[in-house]
């Protein structure tokens, strides 16, 4: 088995922590995590793909063990997060690569496809949305904050940052919650409890509207470039619902959609099945 190594890259003064596995000469695969997690969410997936791919899984800025600079020195927007990750790929020599995107990793990764489409060899989207029909009613309080960024609406979103909310994200839609390890969610809650992390996340909740504004640009990319595309979707996701997965086929005839009987964090229950799908898709 190829070992996973744990490294830090300095990106224009910004420290990005990342996991790496696989032979440097193998096809490259960039794994981009979502809220409220970090690269540790790929801990079960990486060993199952490392014999085929050179894999890198960074922690996004403000997440996990990457730097979380103060908000007065770094604006927590998805544009800025994507800029750091784009420079990160350049620093580590990822010149052409496939991307696996999940949740926040999707608007981050899709920005990379817009800025450098020639670098992208394929896309795996695991509950990584790019269509308004993929947004469930669970987004209602966040949308209220987009429309009126008042202190009251911002404060109302703190309920999404509690340990109970994290556990709910991990277990909702899983037929048997007892199969979901508490380790990942407990680590996420540790990171969320750091001083200042709450306001970082609230800033990103507010800026998520910039991703929805870019949906037409992402969709235009799918139509124009028609990348090899696999949507591997937890069908019971309370945030990104199945119509969002099915919509990829509307713009990209090369898109393949596979649903799994699980929730948002599909790798917690279906890492083996998703790995098999990726291996077959990218053979």
C-alpha positions in Angstrom: 0.0 0.0 0.0 1.3 3.5 -0.9 1.7 5.5 2.3 0.1 8.9 2.7 2.4 11.7 3.7 1.6 15.0 5.4 3.2 18.2 4.2 3.0 21.9 4.2 3.5 24.2 1.1 4.2 27.9 1.4 2.0 29.7 -1.1 2.9 33.4 -1.3 3.5 33.4 2.5 0.4 31.3 3.1 0.9 27.9 4.6 -1.3 25.2 3.0 -1.3 21.8 4.8 -1.9 18.8 2.5 -2.0 15.1 2.3 -0.2 13.4 -0.6 0.0 9.8 -1.8 0.8 7.9 -5.0 3.7 8.0 -7.5 4.7 11.4 -8.8 4.5 10.2 -12.4 1.0 8.9 -12.1 -2.1 10.8 -13.3 -2.7 13.7 -10.9 -5.9 14.0 -8.8 -6.7 17.0 -6.6 -9.2 16.4 -3.8 -11.0 19.5 -2.5 -13.0 19.2 0.7 -16.1 21.1 2.0 -17.6 22.6 5.1 -16.9 22.2 7.9 -14.3 19.6 7.2 -10.7 19.4 5.9 -8.6 17.0 3.9 -9.0 14.4 6.6 -12.5 13.7 5.0 -10.6 11.8 2.3 -8.7 9.5 4.7 -10.6 6.4 3.5 -10.6 7.3 -0.1 -6.9 8.1 -0.6 -5.5 4.6 0.1 -8.0 3.0 -2.4 -6.8 5.2 -5.3 -3.1 5.8 -4.5 -1.9 2.9 -6.6 -3.4 4.6 -9.7 -3.1 8.3 -9.1 -0.8 10.9 -7.6 -3.2 12.4 -5.1 -3.0 15.7 -3.2 -5.7 16.8 -0.7 -5.1 20.3 0.7 -6.9 21.9 3.6 -8.6 25.1 2.3 -7.5 28.4 3.7 -9.1 28.8 7.2 -9.8 25.1 7.5 -8.0 22.2 9.1 -4.3 22.7 9.5 -3.8 25.4 6.8 -3.3 29.0 7.9 -6.3 30.8 9.3 -5.2 34.5 9.1 -7.1 37.2 10.8 -10.1 38.5 8.9 -8.5 42.0 8.7 -5.6 40.6 6.8 -7.4 38.0 4.6 -10.9 38.4 3.2 -12.7 35.0 3.4 -14.3 34.9 0.0 -14.5 32.0 -2.4 -12.5 34.0 -4.9 -9.6 34.3 -2.5 -9.9 30.7 -1.4 -9.7 29.6 -5.0 -6.7 31.9 -5.7 -4.7 30.3 -2.9 -5.6 26.8 -4.1 -4.7 27.7 -7.7 -1.3 29.0 -6.6 -0.9 25.9 -4.4 -1.3 23.7 -7.5 1.4 25.7 -9.2 3.8 25.6 -6.3 3.6 21.7 -6.0 3.8 21.2 -9.7 0.2 20.1 -10.5 0.1 21.3 -14.1 -2.6 18.9 -15.4 -4.9 17.1 -13.1 -8.4 15.7 -12.4 -10.4 17.3 -9.6 -12.6 15.7 -7.0 -14.9 18.4 -5.5 -17.3 18.3 -2.6 -19.5 21.0 -1.1 -17.2 24.1 -0.7 -14.6 22.3 -2.9 -17.0 22.6 -5.9 -17.0 26.4 -6.2 -13.3 26.4 -5.4 -12.5 23.8 -8.1 -14.9 25.1 -10.7 -13.2 28.5 -10.4 -10.0 26.7 -11.4 -11.7 25.3 -14.5 -12.7 28.8 -15.5 -9.2 30.3 -15.1 -7.2 27.4 -16.5 -9.4 25.0 -18.4 -6.4 23.5 -20.1 -5.2 22.1 -16.8 -8.3 20.0 -16.0 -8.4 16.4 -17.2 -11.6 15.3 -15.6 -14.0 16.2 -12.8 -15.6 14.1 -10.1 -18.3 16.0 -8.2 -19.4 14.4 -5.0 -22.4 16.5 -3.9 -20.6 19.5 -5.4 -23.3 21.8 -6.8 -23.5 24.2 -9.8 -27.2 24.5 -10.4 -29.9 26.4 -8.5 -32.2 23.4 -8.7 -29.6 21.6 -6.6 -30.1 23.9 -3.6 -32.6 22.5 -1.1 -34.8 24.5 1.3 -32.1 24.0 3.9 -30.4 27.1 2.3 -33.3 29.4 3.3 -31.7 31.0 6.4 -28.4 31.5 4.4 -30.3 33.1 1.5 -31.9 35.4 4.0 -28.5 36.5 5.1 -27.5 37.1 1.4 -30.6 39.3 0.9 -30.2 41.2 4.2 -26.7 40.8 5.8 -27.9 42.2 9.1 -26.4 41.3 12.5 -29.5 39.4 13.3 -29.5 37.3 10.2 -25.7 36.6 10.7 -26.3 35.6 14.3 -29.1 33.2 13.2 -26.5 31.2 11.2 -24.5 30.3 14.3 -26.8 27.3 14.8 -25.0 25.7 11.8 -21.7 25.9 13.7 -22.7 23.8 16.7 -21.5 20.2 17.4 -25.1 19.1 17.0 -25.3 20.6 13.6 -22.1 18.9 12.5 -23.3 15.5 13.6 -26.6 16.1 11.8 -24.7 16.9 8.6 -22.8 13.6 8.9 -25.7 11.4 9.8 -28.8 12.8 8.1 -29.9 10.6 5.2 -27.7 7.7 6.3 -29.9 4.5 6.6 -27.9 3.4 9.7 -26.2 6.3 11.5 -24.3 3.8 13.7 -22.0 3.1 10.7 -20.8 6.7 10.7 -17.6 7.1 12.7 -17.6 10.0 15.2 -13.9 10.8 14.5 -14.4 13.0 11.5 -17.2 15.1 13.0 -15.3 15.5 16.3 -12.2 16.8 14.4 -14.4 19.2 12.5 -15.9 20.5 15.7 -12.4 20.9 17.2 -11.5 23.2 14.2 -14.8 25.1 14.4 -14.2 25.8 18.1 -10.9 27.7 17.5 -11.0 31.4 18.3 -12.2 33.3 15.3 -13.2 30.3 13.2 -16.9 31.1 13.7 -16.7 34.4 12.0 -14.6 33.0 9.2 -17.4 30.5 8.5 -20.1 33.1 8.7 -18.1 35.2 6.2 -18.1 32.3 3.8 -21.8 31.6 4.4 -22.4 35.2 3.3 -20.1 35.0 0.3 -21.7 31.7 -1.0 -24.0 33.9 -3.0 -21.0 34.7 -5.3 -21.0 31.0 -6.2 -24.6 31.0 -7.2 -23.8 34.1 -9.3 -21.2 32.1 -11.1 -23.4 29.1 -11.8 -24.1 30.3 -15.4 -20.3 30.6 -16.0 -19.7 27.1 -14.6 -22.5 25.8 -16.8 -21.0 27.5 -19.9 -17.7 25.8 -19.1 -19.4 22.4 -19.0 -21.1 23.1 -22.4 -18.0 24.5 -24.1 -15.3 22.1 -22.8 -17.5 19.0 -22.1 -15.0 17.5 -19.6 -15.1 13.9 -18.5 -17.5 14.3 -15.6 -18.7 11.9 -12.9 -21.4 13.1 -10.4 -21.2 10.7 -7.5 -24.0 11.8 -5.2 -25.3 11.0 -1.8 -29.0 11.0 -2.8 -30.2 11.9 0.7 -28.1 15.1 1.0 -30.2 17.7 2.9 -28.4 20.6 1.2 -27.5 19.5 -2.4 -30.4 17.5 -3.8 -30.5 15.0 -6.7 -31.7 17.5 -9.4 -28.4 19.3 -9.0 -26.6 16.1 -10.0 -28.9 15.3 -12.9 -28.5 18.9 -14.2 -24.9 18.3 -15.2 -26.1 16.0 -18.0 -28.1 18.9 -19.5 -24.9 20.9 -20.2 -22.4 18.1 -20.7 -23.2 14.9 -22.6 -20.1 13.3 -21.2 -21.5 13.6 -17.6 -22.3 10.4 -15.8 -24.5 10.4 -12.7 -24.4 7.8 -9.9 -26.5 8.0 -6.8 -25.6 6.3 -3.5 -28.0 5.6 -0.6 -26.4 8.0 1.8 -26.2 11.6 2.9 -24.0 14.6 2.5 -20.7 13.1 3.7 -21.0 10.1 1.3 -17.4 9.0 1.8 -18.1 8.2 5.5 -20.3 5.3 4.3 -19.4 4.7 0.6 -15.7 5.4 0.2 -15.1 1.9 -1.4 -18.0 2.2 -3.8 -17.0 5.7 -4.8 -13.4 4.7 -5.3 -14.5 1.9 -7.6 -16.6 4.3 -9.6 -13.7 6.7 -10.0 -11.4 3.9 -11.1 -13.8 2.7 -13.7 -14.6 6.2 -14.9 -11.0 7.3 -15.2 -9.6 4.0 -16.6 
